Amino acid sequence: MSHTKIHDTLTKPVLPTKGAVEMIAEVMAEAIRGADAGAEVDRLLDLWHDASLDIQPSSPSTVRRPEDEVPSRADPLPPTANQQPLQEDAAQPWHERPGSGGTMFNLGCLFEEKGEQDKAELWFLRAAEAGHVGAMNNLGALLVKRDEQGKAEKWFHSAAKAGHTLAMFNFAELMRERGAEGMAEKWFHRAAEAGHAGAMRQIGSLMQDRGDHEAAWTWYCRAAETGNVHAMNHLGTLSQLQGKNDEAEKWFRRAAETGYHLAMFNLSHLLRKLGKNKESQMWHHRMLGIEG
């Protein structure tokens, strides 16, 4: 089944057949990375099943006459305040039903991976409007690629306020680019405290620019502990500024050994200053991709 067929099938007002849903589920299972494909398949089929029950038409062959009823042991309980008549849900599209946000989000991911951006945006938008914070963030990222920063800002901010860490960072980046430094710093801090290494590094850079090297060192170290090579390289640079060449070599080396080219360059340059010319040349060659 083509991705266009999937899109057309799921956007029709009429409930698709179970066979079509099963084929869609198979495509999703093969294409969605990083998700529990089995769970998403089950969820999509559950939604289909619930929807099919809600819109099941009554027919003379299925209507039971009063004399066919089996006597109950007690009178039926009156409906509770939270119960809704099935008829009210009958006209509600499946993708607007509670619990469908994750499925719509994964459909958006599927179309995005296949390069069908318009369809990805449609499903991310539907999932976002259903309250899926991951979809809000992904929708924002798509909008940034289209240079629609104003719209992206809205969705990043909504997801950030809902606690989505990456959205906090993305919103902070947009604020920084817009020149709203105070707002950017606020959200970089929130993202950093939530564990985002890139945000930790950004705060370190802010502190370094202000001349607060102690605070910068603390934030760079926190980011480096997560494996962030940019932070490791910053620690090397900061160490050099303080005349701590041994410390600088250690951090440049850690970052360079991951394949980070800027750290390879910095390490090669530092080793040459320290008179370690042979090793300096080796790192310079590695940076250029020269073997031996």
Secondary structure, 3 states (H helix, E strand, C coil): CCHHHHHHHHHCCCCCCHHHHHHHHHHHHHHCCCCCHHHHHHHHHHHHHHHHHHCCCCCCCCCCCHHHCCCCCCCCCCCCCCCCCHHHHHCCCHHHCCCCHHHHHHHHHHHHHCCCHHHHHHHHHHHHHCCCHHHHHHHHHHHHHCCCHHHHHHHHHHHHHCCCHHHHHHHHHHHHHHCCHHHHHHHHHHHHHCCCHHHHHHHHHHHHHCCCHHHHHHHHHHHHCCCCHHHHHHHHHHHHHCCCHHHHHHHHHHHHCCCCHHHHHHHHHHHHHCCCHHHHHHHHHHHHCCCC
